[in-house]
Each structure stands twice: as C-alpha cells, then as structure tokens.
C-alpha cells in the first residue's frame, strides 16, 4: 500500500495511552487507491508531498515510512 503525504503533524502532548511514545509524527496519507488514511510515521520524518509505503499494521494502527522515491522540496519555504 503506497500513497502521498497529504498533511502531517508531530504530536508532543499525546493521549495518556501513547505518552511514552512522544514525540511522534502523524500524517494523512492520500493512498494511490484514492482514499485518505490517518497513519503514524516510522523512521525519517515526512513532509507534505512525500511518497510513503505501508511498513506495518499494529493494534489497528497503520504505520508508513518514506518510500524510496522522494519529492524534491527545493522550492519549499523553510520549516520552523
């Protein structure tokens, strides 16, 4: 399962059940099939427009990581 990052955020103050995992990144992935899915990100942080691939599903949570092909962010404004 692959797709493109539609939007992303980093969670610093998570629900109590995930407190030991913070900070972590969440993203809405626009899947190649046309649907959008909220997922956690494994590995390197992603940015809007990055291609991602499903890494695993654990406790009904989908985990994606950057795909081998990366989008150029050469013309993006600097991130804070």
ABEGO torsion letter per residue (X at the ends): XBBBBABBBBBABBBAAAAAAOBBBBBBBBBAAGBBBBBBBBEBBBBBGBBBBBABBBGGBBBBBBBABBBBAAABBBBX
